[in-house]
Amino acid sequence: MSNPVPVSRGIHRLAVILAGYVVLLITAGGWVKSLEAGLSVPDWPLSYGMLNPPNWWQIETVRAEHGHRLIAGVALILTVVLTVWIARREERLWVRRLAYLALGTVLAQAALGGITVLFFLPTAISVSHAGLAQLFLILVVTLAVVTSRFWLSGREAAPGVDASRMVVLTSATTIAIYLQILIGAVMRHTGAGLAIPDFPLVFGGLVPPRLDFAIGIHYTHRIGALLVATLIFWTLGWVLRQAIQETALSRPASALAVLVLAQGTLGGLVVWTSKAVLPNTLHVGTGALLIATSVVLTLASRRLSWLADRQQATSLAPVVEMLETEHVTT
């Protein structure tokens, strides 16, 4: 068992709070897009020439856009605090570098948000803004996991659990979810959310009778949803069969299954309600929860697998040393 790395428990708590707050921030961004309110405040970084324009909450679109900016500002402050705290207290160089990367990412995200407004919502920048937000969430969730008691304790997996078999599967699931979110962002920002007007069928069948960009990106998003759901339930099935007693794996795997069912339902509601604001916004927020949970599961499986490999190498070291000694002697 490895020696625990001394670190402030407050750092972990702040990282968890920030991760939850970033999910809220991404959801707020989804609300802005659902209302098509991205240009309701036409200047940046100020709002109508002010830090906080009077009575901004009285107009729904301005409330969404300016509120999103206020939430983003608090996220930036929390990230600065977390980064400085980690820089002063964290002994692991790679964790400090991860914190610096998170801070750089949120600064770049703020710049992209400004460019999006100043250049009147270009699709490429808007999609990049959405994708970078998810990367920022991944970095913050990673910081929360690597400063957790689970990670620092060096606790090995429960007896009989071979976490190494999950590493590839969980990594593939996380990558698939991220790509699915990017495809969804392209679909939203090109106005293709209702290009296929029915659900779960596609124009009454399984395959579109014709293809253009809007139908193609929408259909790709649906196929991607099936792939992500398959990977998640494959993961859950493995955990239930092989590692149900290992809570570091079983809890996030179960949460993923619940979230993907909720996400599929919300996706259907988006179509059935012709992109009503509430299901559209919740669909974005649940996507963020999905990738955050998948990152937790991926990191847990990698940590348990690494500890198992290290323990095996430690147990074999005396045997290797003895064989090397015998070889030198002979």
PLY file of the C-alpha trace (Angstrom):
ply
format ascii 1.0
element vertex 330
property float x
property float y
property float z
element edge 329
property int vertex1
property int vertex2
end_header
0.00 0.00 0.00
1.34 3.44 -0.96
1.85 6.16 1.59
-0.92 8.78 1.62
0.01 12.11 0.10
-0.65 14.91 2.59
-3.19 17.35 1.21
-5.81 19.64 2.64
-9.29 18.12 2.79
-10.54 21.60 2.02
-8.98 21.39 -1.44
-11.02 18.28 -2.21
-14.22 19.85 -0.93
-13.69 23.00 -2.98
-12.95 20.91 -6.09
-16.21 18.98 -5.57
-18.15 22.22 -5.10
-16.56 23.68 -8.23
-17.37 20.56 -10.25
-21.03 20.81 -9.26
-20.97 24.53 -10.00
-19.53 23.92 -13.48
-22.44 21.56 -14.19
-24.74 24.44 -13.18
-22.76 26.79 -15.46
-23.10 24.43 -18.43
-26.82 24.05 -17.72
-27.15 27.85 -17.63
-25.43 27.96 -21.01
-27.98 25.45 -22.27
-30.73 27.75 -21.00
-29.27 30.65 -22.99
-29.25 28.57 -26.16
-32.73 27.18 -25.50
-34.04 30.75 -25.38
-31.81 31.83 -28.31
-30.67 34.60 -25.96
-27.00 34.69 -26.88
-27.21 38.22 -28.30
-29.70 39.61 -25.80
-26.71 41.38 -24.23
-24.86 42.66 -27.31
-21.58 43.79 -25.73
-18.78 42.02 -23.84
-17.18 41.89 -21.26
-19.64 44.49 -19.94
-23.40 44.18 -20.18
-24.94 47.27 -21.77
-21.79 49.11 -20.76
-22.08 48.12 -17.09
-20.92 45.33 -14.81
-24.48 44.71 -13.65
-27.19 46.60 -15.55
-30.26 47.62 -13.51
-33.38 45.44 -13.65
-31.61 42.87 -15.83
-33.64 40.06 -14.25
-36.96 41.46 -15.54
-36.43 40.35 -19.16
-36.16 36.58 -19.58
-33.56 36.55 -22.34
-31.35 39.14 -20.61
-31.80 37.26 -17.34
-30.53 34.11 -19.01
-27.52 35.68 -20.76
-26.40 38.07 -18.03
-27.11 35.44 -15.37
-24.89 33.03 -17.30
-22.11 35.63 -17.25
-22.46 36.13 -13.50
-22.33 32.37 -12.89
-19.26 32.15 -15.14
-17.59 34.95 -13.18
-18.07 33.09 -9.90
-16.71 29.91 -11.53
-13.58 31.83 -12.55
-13.08 33.14 -9.01
-13.51 29.65 -7.52
-11.03 28.26 -10.04
-8.45 30.91 -9.14
-8.89 30.13 -5.42
-8.59 26.39 -6.04
-5.50 26.81 -8.23
-3.71 29.04 -5.72
-4.61 26.67 -2.88
-3.29 23.66 -4.79
-0.13 25.54 -5.80
0.61 26.30 -2.13
-0.37 23.00 -0.50
-0.16 20.22 -3.08
3.13 18.25 -3.25
2.40 16.40 -6.48
3.74 18.37 -9.44
1.32 16.79 -11.91
-1.68 17.82 -9.80
-0.41 21.40 -9.65
0.01 21.38 -13.42
-3.52 20.02 -13.77
-4.82 22.94 -11.71
-2.90 25.44 -13.86
-4.39 23.79 -16.95
-7.90 24.10 -15.49
-7.32 27.80 -14.84
-6.01 28.33 -18.37
-9.02 26.48 -19.76
-11.58 28.61 -17.94
-9.78 31.78 -19.09
-9.85 30.51 -22.68
-13.52 29.64 -22.21
-14.27 33.19 -21.11
-12.48 34.54 -24.18
-14.45 32.21 -26.47
-17.67 33.37 -24.84
-16.75 36.96 -25.62
-15.79 36.16 -29.21
-19.10 34.35 -29.64
-21.01 37.52 -28.75
-18.78 40.02 -30.53
-18.84 38.03 -33.79
-22.58 37.30 -33.63
-22.61 33.63 -32.66
-20.47 31.95 -35.36
-21.17 28.22 -35.32
-17.53 27.10 -35.06
-16.87 29.35 -32.05
-20.16 28.44 -30.37
-19.44 24.72 -30.72
-15.87 25.24 -29.48
-17.28 27.15 -26.51
-19.52 24.18 -25.68
-16.74 21.64 -26.13
-14.23 23.57 -24.04
-16.77 23.86 -21.24
-16.90 20.06 -21.05
-13.10 19.84 -21.02
-13.03 22.30 -18.14
-15.55 20.14 -16.29
-13.39 17.05 -16.92
-10.34 18.80 -15.47
-12.19 19.97 -12.35
-13.72 16.53 -11.77
-10.25 15.01 -12.14
-8.91 17.41 -9.51
-11.76 16.40 -7.20
-11.01 12.69 -7.66
-7.21 12.88 -7.27
-7.54 14.88 -4.04
-10.15 12.51 -2.59
-9.67 10.14 0.32
-10.22 7.21 -2.05
-7.30 8.26 -4.26
-4.92 9.26 -1.50
-5.48 6.25 0.74
-3.92 3.86 -1.76
-6.72 1.39 -1.01
-6.66 -1.61 -3.31
-9.70 -3.10 -4.98
-11.97 -5.49 -3.14
-10.86 -9.15 -3.31
-11.53 -10.77 -6.66
-11.98 -7.49 -8.55
-9.77 -7.05 -11.63
-10.20 -3.34 -12.38
-7.73 -3.49 -15.27
-10.45 -5.05 -17.42
-12.57 -1.95 -16.96
-9.96 0.63 -17.92
-10.41 0.35 -21.69
-14.20 0.13 -21.45
-14.61 3.12 -19.15
-12.14 5.20 -21.16
-14.01 4.38 -24.37
-17.29 5.34 -22.69
-15.94 8.73 -21.59
-14.58 9.47 -25.07
-17.88 8.42 -26.65
-19.88 10.68 -24.32
-17.62 13.64 -25.11
-17.94 13.10 -28.86
-21.70 12.74 -28.46
-21.83 16.07 -26.63
-19.86 17.72 -29.45
-22.23 16.29 -32.05
-25.15 17.56 -29.98
-23.55 21.01 -29.85
-23.20 21.05 -33.64
-26.83 19.98 -33.94
-28.06 22.73 -31.58
-25.96 25.52 -33.06
-26.92 24.69 -36.66
-30.63 24.57 -35.84
-30.96 20.85 -36.57
-32.70 19.89 -33.32
-35.99 19.19 -35.09
-34.58 18.08 -38.45
-36.06 14.68 -37.61
-39.51 15.57 -36.23
-40.46 12.26 -34.59
-38.95 10.08 -31.85
-37.93 7.28 -31.35
-38.65 6.57 -35.02
-37.04 8.49 -37.86
-39.67 9.83 -40.27
-41.77 6.84 -39.23
-38.97 4.31 -39.83
-35.45 3.46 -38.74
-33.44 5.23 -41.44
-34.02 8.71 -42.91
-35.56 8.57 -46.40
-33.28 11.43 -47.46
-30.14 13.08 -46.13
-28.91 16.63 -45.87
-26.58 18.18 -43.29
-29.29 18.87 -40.72
-30.85 15.41 -40.95
-27.43 13.77 -41.06
-26.09 15.46 -37.91
-29.36 14.81 -36.07
-29.38 11.14 -37.09
-25.70 10.83 -36.11
-26.58 12.20 -32.67
-29.26 9.53 -32.25
-26.92 6.74 -33.35
-24.31 8.13 -30.96
-26.85 8.00 -28.15
-27.39 4.28 -28.81
-23.63 3.69 -28.79
-23.17 5.57 -25.49
-26.09 3.70 -23.88
-24.65 0.37 -25.06
-21.24 1.16 -23.56
-22.78 2.31 -20.28
-24.95 -0.78 -19.82
-22.07 -3.02 -20.90
-20.00 -1.38 -18.15
-22.80 -1.76 -15.62
-23.24 -5.43 -16.53
-19.54 -6.11 -16.00
-19.57 -4.35 -12.65
-22.66 -6.22 -11.46
-21.08 -9.53 -12.42
-17.48 -8.94 -11.39
-17.17 -5.98 -9.02
-20.47 -5.23 -7.33
-18.72 -5.25 -3.93
-16.32 -2.49 -5.06
-18.31 0.67 -4.37
-15.77 2.90 -6.12
-16.90 1.20 -9.34
-20.47 0.09 -8.67
-21.82 3.46 -7.53
-20.72 5.57 -10.52
-21.61 2.74 -12.91
-25.14 2.60 -11.49
-25.41 6.39 -11.61
-24.37 6.35 -15.26
-27.16 3.91 -16.11
-29.77 6.08 -14.40
-28.45 9.24 -16.05
-28.40 7.77 -19.57
-32.04 6.66 -19.19
-32.96 10.17 -18.03
-30.96 11.67 -20.90
-32.73 9.52 -23.47
-36.11 10.52 -22.05
-35.14 14.20 -22.15
-33.96 13.80 -25.73
-37.38 12.45 -26.65
-39.09 15.32 -24.82
-37.00 17.84 -26.73
-38.48 16.50 -29.99
-42.01 15.88 -28.66
-42.28 19.42 -27.24
-40.62 21.08 -30.25
-37.58 22.10 -28.21
-39.36 23.45 -25.16
-36.97 25.39 -22.94
-37.07 23.16 -19.86
-36.33 19.73 -21.43
-33.83 21.31 -23.83
-31.95 22.91 -20.95
-32.07 19.82 -18.74
-30.81 17.73 -21.68
-27.64 19.85 -21.75
-27.20 19.68 -17.97
-27.70 15.92 -17.83
-25.08 15.50 -20.55
-22.62 17.31 -18.28
-23.55 15.03 -15.37
-23.03 12.01 -17.63
-19.49 12.92 -18.63
-18.57 13.95 -15.07
-19.76 10.59 -13.71
-18.00 8.70 -16.48
-14.73 10.51 -15.67
-15.10 9.49 -12.00
-15.61 5.85 -13.02
-12.70 5.93 -15.47
-10.31 7.40 -12.93
-11.43 4.94 -10.24
-10.82 1.95 -12.51
-7.42 3.31 -13.56
-6.39 3.95 -9.96
-7.42 0.48 -8.77
-5.73 -1.12 -11.77
-2.49 0.82 -11.15
-2.45 -0.13 -7.47
-2.99 -3.79 -8.35
-0.12 -3.71 -10.84
2.11 -2.01 -8.28
1.23 -4.54 -5.61
1.99 -7.39 -8.00
5.34 -5.85 -8.92
6.18 -5.41 -5.22
5.30 -9.00 -4.41
7.45 -10.29 -7.29
10.44 -8.10 -6.46
12.03 -10.56 -3.94
11.69 -13.41 -6.44
13.30 -11.34 -9.22
16.10 -10.28 -6.88
16.75 -13.87 -5.85
16.90 -15.06 -9.46
19.27 -12.23 -10.38
21.49 -13.12 -7.43
21.59 -16.78 -8.44
22.45 -15.80 -12.00
25.37 -13.65 -10.86
26.59 -16.42 -8.56
26.58 -19.02 -11.29
0 1
1 2
2 3
3 4
4 5
5 6
6 7
7 8
8 9
9 10
10 11
11 12
12 13
13 14
14 15
15 16
16 17
17 18
18 19
19 20
20 21
21 22
22 23
23 24
24 25
25 26
26 27
27 28
28 29
29 30
30 31
31 32
32 33
33 34
34 35
35 36
36 37
37 38
38 39
39 40
40 41
41 42
42 43
43 44
44 45
45 46
46 47
47 48
48 49
49 50
50 51
51 52
52 53
53 54
54 55
55 56
56 57
57 58
58 59
59 60
60 61
61 62
62 63
63 64
64 65
65 66
66 67
67 68
68 69
69 70
70 71
71 72
72 73
73 74
74 75
75 76
76 77
77 78
78 79
79 80
80 81
81 82
82 83
83 84
84 85
85 86
86 87
87 88
88 89
89 90
90 91
91 92
92 93
93 94
94 95
95 96
96 97
97 98
98 99
99 100
100 101
101 102
102 103
103 104
104 105
105 106
106 107
107 108
108 109
109 110
110 111
111 112
112 113
113 114
114 115
115 116
116 117
117 118
118 119
119 120
120 121
121 122
122 123
123 124
124 125
125 126
126 127
127 128
128 129
129 130
130 131
131 132
132 133
133 134
134 135
135 136
136 137
137 138
138 139
139 140
140 141
141 142
142 143
143 144
144 145
145 146
146 147
147 148
148 149
149 150
150 151
151 152
152 153
153 154
154 155
155 156
156 157
157 158
158 159
159 160
160 161
161 162
162 163
163 164
164 165
165 166
166 167
167 168
168 169
169 170
170 171
171 172
172 173
173 174
174 175
175 176
176 177
177 178
178 179
179 180
180 181
181 182
182 183
183 184
184 185
185 186
186 187
187 188
188 189
189 190
190 191
191 192
192 193
193 194
194 195
195 196
196 197
197 198
198 199
199 200
200 201
201 202
202 203
203 204
204 205
205 206
206 207
207 208
208 209
209 210
210 211
211 212
212 213
213 214
214 215
215 216
216 217
217 218
218 219
219 220
220 221
221 222
222 223
223 224
224 225
225 226
226 227
227 228
228 229
229 230
230 231
231 232
232 233
233 234
234 235
235 236
236 237
237 238
238 239
239 240
240 241
241 242
242 243
243 244
244 245
245 246
246 247
247 248
248 249
249 250
250 251
251 252
252 253
253 254
254 255
255 256
256 257
257 258
258 259
259 260
260 261
261 262
262 263
263 264
264 265
265 266
266 267
267 268
268 269
269 270
270 271
271 272
272 273
273 274
274 275
275 276
276 277
277 278
278 279
279 280
280 281
281 282
282 283
283 284
284 285
285 286
286 287
287 288
288 289
289 290
290 291
291 292
292 293
293 294
294 295
295 296
296 297
297 298
298 299
299 300
300 301
301 302
302 303
303 304
304 305
305 306
306 307
307 308
308 309
309 310
310 311
311 312
312 313
313 314
314 315
315 316
316 317
317 318
318 319
319 320
320 321
321 322
322 323
323 324
324 325
325 326
326 327
327 328
328 329
